Amino acid sequence: MLAKQEFDNKNVYIRRLCLAAGLLLTALLQNTVGLLPSFFGIRAMPLIPAVVCVAMFERELPGMFFGVFAGLLWDCASPSGGNFHAAVLTVIAFTCGALITHIMRNNFLTALLLCGGSLLVHESCCFVKDMVIGGHLDAAYKILTFYIPSGVYSLLFTVPLYFLVRAIEKRFPER
């Protein structure tokens, strides 16, 4: 009985280590200038779809910790710091995990819906933080030229990330 439980735990540890490594690589990809193409100053944020996809499979509490981890990685490379991304990604991850646990099914269409909603929430929080609280006067211009295109560009990363996380989850099942 104990050997079976250790085998189950081994798969969970390996799976979560792979997911953490994937988030680390995604953070490096996102935060290193020149690795992802930038179109007219629009940059992708693949950490948001990565956190959503991980939270969809890991559920609330583990997903929340992955959100904290990814947010701290993002904040380490962010000039403003302040743990803003860690707080936002934690809430997003917990919410997505709870929605999958209690209300929604875990499939690709749901991943697109949750990633789109999460990008909208993140971009709205960034807008409020930078434009409204920061006192910048070009808020409408930034919405149309940066925030919306950046969200759409980031949504494209949902496709490979969802199937990669699903493959890791199937390779190292809990039972």
C-alpha positions in Angstrom: 0.0 0.0 0.0 2.8 2.4 0.9 4.7 1.7 -2.3 1.6 2.4 -4.4 1.1 5.8 -2.6 4.8 6.7 -3.2 4.4 5.9 -6.9 1.3 8.2 -7.1 3.2 11.0 -5.2 6.2 10.5 -7.5 4.0 11.2 -10.6 2.6 14.3 -8.9 6.0 15.6 -8.0 7.4 15.0 -11.5 4.3 16.6 -13.2 4.5 19.7 -11.0 8.2 20.0 -11.6 7.7 19.8 -15.3 4.9 22.4 -15.1 7.2 24.7 -13.0 10.0 24.3 -15.5 7.5 25.1 -18.3 6.5 28.3 -16.6 10.1 29.2 -16.0 10.8 28.7 -19.8 7.7 30.7 -20.7 8.8 33.5 -18.4 12.3 33.5 -20.0 10.6 33.6 -23.5 8.4 36.4 -22.5 10.8 38.6 -20.6 13.9 38.2 -22.9 13.8 40.9 -25.5 14.0 39.6 -29.0 12.9 36.0 -28.4 9.3 36.6 -29.4 8.6 38.9 -32.3 7.3 42.4 -31.4 4.9 44.0 -33.9 4.7 47.8 -33.7 5.6 47.8 -30.0 3.1 45.1 -29.2 4.6 42.3 -27.0 3.1 38.9 -26.2 2.4 37.8 -22.6 2.4 34.0 -22.8 2.6 33.6 -19.0 -1.1 34.4 -18.7 -2.3 31.6 -21.0 0.3 29.3 -19.4 -1.0 30.0 -15.9 -4.6 29.6 -17.0 -3.8 26.2 -18.7 -1.9 24.9 -15.7 -4.7 26.0 -13.3 -7.3 24.3 -15.5 -5.5 20.9 -14.9 -4.1 21.4 -11.4 -7.3 23.1 -10.0 -7.6 25.8 -7.3 -4.8 25.5 -4.7 -1.9 24.1 -6.8 -2.9 26.4 -9.6 -2.8 29.4 -7.3 0.7 28.5 -6.3 1.7 28.2 -9.9 0.1 31.7 -10.4 2.2 33.1 -7.6 5.3 31.5 -9.1 4.7 32.8 -12.6 3.8 36.3 -11.3 6.9 36.6 -9.2 9.0 35.5 -12.3 7.3 38.3 -14.3 7.7 40.8 -11.5 11.4 40.1 -11.3 11.8 41.3 -14.9 9.3 44.1 -14.6 10.7 47.6 -14.1 7.8 48.6 -11.9 7.9 45.5 -9.7 5.7 45.7 -6.6 4.4 42.2 -7.0 1.5 43.4 -9.1 1.7 40.5 -11.6 2.0 38.0 -8.8 -1.2 39.2 -7.2 -3.2 39.3 -10.5 -2.0 35.9 -11.7 -2.7 34.3 -8.3 -6.3 35.5 -8.5 -6.6 34.5 -12.1 -5.2 31.0 -11.5 -7.4 30.4 -8.4 -10.5 31.6 -10.3 -9.8 29.4 -13.4 -9.1 26.4 -11.2 -12.3 26.9 -9.3 -14.4 27.4 -12.4 -13.1 24.2 -13.9 -13.7 22.3 -10.7 -17.2 23.4 -10.1 -18.8 24.9 -13.2 -17.0 24.3 -16.5 -15.5 21.4 -18.4 -11.8 21.2 -19.1 -11.5 21.4 -22.9 -9.8 23.5 -25.5 -12.8 25.8 -26.1 -13.0 26.5 -22.3 -9.3 27.2 -22.4 -9.7 29.8 -25.1 -12.6 31.4 -23.1 -10.7 31.5 -19.8 -7.5 32.8 -21.4 -9.4 35.5 -23.2 -11.2 36.5 -20.0 -8.0 36.4 -18.0 -6.2 38.5 -20.6 -9.0 41.0 -20.4 -8.8 41.1 -16.6 -5.0 41.5 -16.6 -5.1 44.2 -19.3 -7.8 46.1 -17.4 -5.8 45.9 -14.2 -2.7 47.1 -16.0 -4.7 49.9 -17.6 -6.1 51.1 -14.2 -2.6 50.8 -12.6 -0.7 52.6 -15.3 -3.2 55.0 -16.8 -5.7 56.0 -14.2 -3.6 55.8 -11.0 -0.4 56.8 -12.8 -2.1 59.9 -14.3 -1.2 59.4 -17.9 -3.4 61.3 -20.4 -3.1 59.1 -23.4 -5.2 56.3 -22.0 -7.6 55.8 -24.9 -4.6 55.7 -27.4 -2.9 53.1 -25.3 -6.0 50.9 -25.1 -6.3 50.8 -28.9 -2.6 50.6 -29.8 -1.2 48.4 -27.1 -3.6 46.7 -24.7 -6.1 45.2 -27.1 -3.6 44.1 -29.7 -1.3 42.7 -27.0 -4.1 40.7 -25.6 -5.0 39.2 -29.0 -1.4 38.4 -29.7 -1.1 36.7 -26.3 -4.3 34.7 -26.9 -2.5 32.9 -29.8 -0.3 31.1 -27.3 -3.2 29.3 -25.8 -3.2 26.7 -28.5 0.3 25.2 -28.0 0.3 25.8 -24.2 -3.0 24.0 -23.6 -1.9 20.9 -25.5 1.5 20.9 -23.9 0.1 21.1 -20.4 -2.5 18.4 -21.3 0.3 16.1 -22.6 2.2 16.6 -19.3 -0.9 15.8 -17.3 -1.5 12.6 -19.3 2.1 11.5 -19.1 2.2 11.8 -15.3 -1.3 10.9 -14.1 -2.2 11.2 -10.4 -3.5 7.6 -10.3 
